[in-house]
Amino acid sequence: MTYRGSCHCGQVAFDVEGELTGAMACNCSICQRKGSLLWFVPSAQFTLATPDGNAGTYLFNKHLIRHRFCRTCGIHPYAEGRDPKGNEMRAINIRCLEGIDLEAVPVTHFDGRSK
Ligand SMILES: [Zn+2]
């Protein structure tokens, strides 16, 4: 299944391939503020449909995760990082995916504050 995701204004859009079986809600300092629900996929399953430069990059803490946000509307649709094995991953904010039933996606709560 391919999902289309985007920011609010459409300057940042992408396609994600995979089965959305769950998402993670995290209570770390940035996730709490964004309210994002995250779905982690290998970067090969992620295709940007708009120029990379349309999204700004926010770094904090150890700078291990690149939080990408639309320079125009400010929405944070995805982030870039690596899994513990070093594989390049994308963390998709599923609130930015089109045509999904958010209420039907099982959400796991992650304690990112104590990590
Ligand atoms: Zn935008």
Boltz pocket constraint, residues with backbone or C-beta under 6 A from the ligand:
constraints:
  - pocket:
      binder: B
      contacts: [[A, 7], [A, 8], [A, 9], [A, 10], [A, 11], [A, 12], [A, 70], [A, 71], [A, 72], [A, 73], [A, 74], [A, 75]]
      max_distance: 6.0
